[in-house]
Amino acid sequence: VTLPEVVDAKAMLPRAIQGRVAYVPGTGFYAAGPGGRGRRNLRLSYSLPDPERVKEGVRRLAAVLDEELDIVSTFGAGATS
């Protein structure tokens, strides 16, 4: 998943866990280097859970992302890290 430019997947992870959903931040899938590659990417697991659990996980993740975007719109980019 690619998030909006203003969202950092690693910084958002604690709030996602509070919202009872988890993912792997994309930075773990890129070689370290300039530019923070993978910062706005995340990986989801959807092969093991049944379709209803996947839908619920996506619903929870969407709620967390909405909250993150609200924080950014109120306090500016970087406020969530």
N, C-alpha and C positions, 0 to 999 in steps of 0.2 A: 504494500500500500504506500502511495506517495501522499504525504500530508501537504497542506498549504505551506508556502515559503516561511511564514512566521512561526511555525510550530516545530519544536524540537522533540522528536520521539522519545529520546532518552530522558529528557526533563519531564515529559508528560507521564512516564511510566508509573511513578508512585501514585499519582492521582487515578490512573487506570486501575491499579491494584486495589485502591480504596473503593473503586466502583465495581470491584469483583470481576475484572476482565484483565487479561494479560497478553503480552506479545513480546517479541524479541526486537529490540531497536536495530535499525538497519546498519548502524556504525559497526557492528560486529561482523558484517559481511563485506567490508571494504578494507583494503590495506590502509594503514594509518598514513596520513599525509595532509597537505594543506587543503583547506576548503571544507573540512568537516563532512566528507562524503558519507552519505547514508544518514545524515542528521535528520532529514525529514521523511525517512523511510521506516517502515516496520514490517515484520513478517508475522503472519497469522497461521495457526494450525487449524485446519478444517477437515482433515482426512479421517480422524478418529471419532470426534463427537458426532452424534446424530444431528440431522438437519435442524431440529428445533433448538438444540443447544447452540448451534452455529448462529442461528437467527438472533437468539437472545444475547450472545456475545457481541454480535455486530450492533445490536441496539444499545447495549451498554457502552461500547466503544464510541458510538456516535454521540451519546450523551456526554462522555468525557471530552471528546473533541469540541463539542459545542461550548462546554464550560471553558476549555482552554482558549478558544477563540474569543469568548467574552472577556476573559482576563486580558488577553492581548489588546483587544479593542479599547479596554478601559485604561490599562497601564502602559501599553506599548510593547513591542517585540522585546524579548529578553526578560520580561517580568516574570515569566514562568520558570526560568532556569535557576 
